[in-house]
Amino acid sequence: MTLSNSEAWALILGILMPFLISFLKQPSWPRWVKVGLAVSVSVVAGLGTAYFDNQLVFTPLKAVVDFAIVLAGSQAFYLRWFQDSSLEQTLREW
């Protein structure tokens, strides 16, 4: 399976999302707010990759695919390598 240009960018953004989300979220927030933040940031990233990939022509199907890739990539990276790391603790305290 070959990734399209926007799918590759969506995956790259998904890997970068845990850094941004950890910087934005507060430890005292309830879990549902943290999940909402992660989904919201992933929606924005997915919409952006879909929008710019089609040379500023938006297609809803492409947006859904890119959002799903960003969300899946960010959650996989977060759960496998980023969760409870010293870098995450540093970003939380900053």
N, C-alpha and C positions, 0 to 999 in steps of 0.2 A: 504494500500500500504506500502510495506516495502522497505526501502532504502538499496541499496547495500553498501558495505564498501566504495567504491570510491565515491558514491553519497553522503554519509554522510560526508566524508572528503571535498568534493567539497562545500557542504553547509557550513561547518565550515569555510573553507577558504573564502567563499563569505561573511560571516559575518565579517571577519577580514580585507577584502579588503578596506573598506572605511577609516580605520585608515592609511593604507599604502598609498592609493591614496591621501588622504588629506595631508599627510606629503610630498609627491612628487610634487604635483601640486602647481603652483604659481597663486595667485589671479589675476594677470595681464594678464594671458594667455587667448586667445579667447576660447569660449565655445567648439568649434570643437576640439581643442587640448586637453581639459580636458576630453571630451567624448572619444577621441582616446586613451588617457592614460588609462582610465577605462577599455575600451575594450581590450587593449593590455595586461594589467596586468591580466585580467580575462582569456584571451587566454592562457597565460603562466601557470597560476594556473590550468586551466582545462586540459591542455596537461600534466602537471606534475602529477596530480592525476590519469589520465587515464594511463599514462606510468608506474607509480609505483604500481598501483592496479593490473595490469596484470603481476606482477613479471618481470618487465622490457621487456614486449612484448607489443608493441603499436598497438592499433586497432583504426581506424579513427572514427567509430561509437561511441565508448566509449569516445573518446576525445570530440566529438561534444556534447554529453549528459553532460559530466562533465563541459565543458565550459559554456553551457547554465545554468546549476545549479549555478555555481559560479557567473555568470553575474546577474542572476535573484535574487539570495540571497543577493549579494552585493548592488544592486539597491534598493531592498525592505528594507533592513536594513538602508541604507543611507537615503532614503526618509522618513522613519517612525521615526527613533530615532536619527540619527546622524546629519542630515542637520541642519545648524544654531545652533548647540549646542556649549556650551562653550569649550568642548573638541576639536571640529573641529577648532574653532578659535585659540586655543592654538597650535594645530599642524600646522596651517597655518603660525603662527608667529614664530615658532621655526625654 
